[in-house]
Amino acid sequence: MSDTHASVRAEDEPEQLREQFRQLLGYRWLIGVGVCVGLLAGVWLGITGADSYAATTDIVLRAPTSDPFAPTLSSDKAINMGSERQTALSRAVAEGAAKQLRMKADEVDRLQDGLQVTNPPQTLVLHFTYSASDPKEAARRANALTKSYIDLRKEQWESVRGSMLKSLQDQLDPVAKQNDELSQRIKLLPDGSAADSAYAVQANLLNRITELRGRITGLKALDMTPGNVIRNATVPTSSDGPGLPLSLGLGGLVGIGLGLLGAWVRLVFDPAPRSAGDVARAVRGPVLGALPRDSAKALEVGRTDSRAAEEYRSIAFRLAYDERFADRRRLLVVAPRGSMASSVAVAVNLAASFAETGKSALLVEADLRTPSLSERLDVSAASRPRWSRPAEHTEGEWPGHGQLVVDAGESGSFGLVPGARVRNVPRALTSARTTRLIAEADDPEATVVVVAPPVLAYADALALVDRVDGVLIVCDPRTVHRADLVRIRELIVGAGGTVLGAVTHTESRRGGARSAARRDNRPRGTGSPAAGPAAPSTPAEPERHRDDDGSTTITLRTVGSGDR
């Protein structure tokens, strides 16, 4: 079993990488900004590098020695290349070069700024590089700095040798004087033990004198040259910069890297789900469908042959084969927050899809705060349901007297129980009448689809969770957060319900704003503007309403006591 799971996980890794790459490409503006920054940096580098010329010199360092071919000599141990590099970059070298170039004292810092000294690994070579806007000046200054460094190091070595010679000579002079005095006394001594002792002391003094004179001779024989120039600076023939084309290429590559890095950081900290996989992980259920852009219309199935209609049919078939829904077929459709347009569109089209398969579909609008579904659909009156036939129905209760029939075109028709404003929304949603209404799906040939207000805005949907077989969450991944989807699932499961899955949609924000404005401006009065104040309506047969937004047709509708 572990091998099987490991192989499945290994097969999913390429798909996860492709999904993450697609998510990164969703932040095209960040990648574009990174590319622009990289190109601008490349242009700046190409322009500034075009006027820069670099001249180079090389020096092989050596330690002072009297026999450079001695097999026991190890120059790499006598020379510290790090210290030599710091000496080459010191102000003393720059001041010496400035004297050679006849520059002013205030130009020493500027002379130092153009110098770079490097040491190739495992070598005793110092690589001097001087950059300037004039190629001849770059070569002249590089040679001057190299000569100044050699002169400084030679002067330092000679100063050390001079100090050592003075110290040795100071030691030799008293010993030689003592030896001369002892030689004068020996001439006056008779032969015997006293003379023998004097000769022994003189022998020691002569040995000491010989040693000191040998050391002095060795110091004077040292070659104090600190190094040899193996390459003099020549006038460079081309600029030091990489050139504008190469700078643009490098800048573009760096910009793409910066853009992808910024997109990855934005993706990591983005609270919104960026893919169907994120939505599925948040709700712990499958994504049953992804609606095309701007497909949240009242009714697509049976009216058009659009891609959205086929997607709704696909969602309906996937629900029909879900064992958690197939037995009694009672479905609750909700949205996380905001407008109900998307959840209403999904509920209406699913009801039409179920009706198309021969089921007796019933759509229940459980929005008892701002009901408007009967005005947006092509409806007509129908007989009252069985449970509403008794005469004890009270005016203002919901569900009302009967239900409407929605014409779904080629898909047939399905029932609609429209919402109505009531004084006590929780009591109406938890009433026995509502329970009996949803229980109509117990009929093997019936299907009930309930649409409720957003879960995170009102608790209305939670009051219906325990009476349906599953909940379908409709969301726009761009406007909802993963934390919201997780909280919705926790609320539904805590209320005793089951999340069957999710449906994602993407709407144009500009188009969504226009639709919302039309819905807000839709007339909700009971008469036309020319007729003045509308009279109370009578319980007459409802008129047929067109499937539009109500901006062109003003119709009469029944006003319940809750509306007043």
Disulfide bonds with the S-S distance in Angstrom:
none
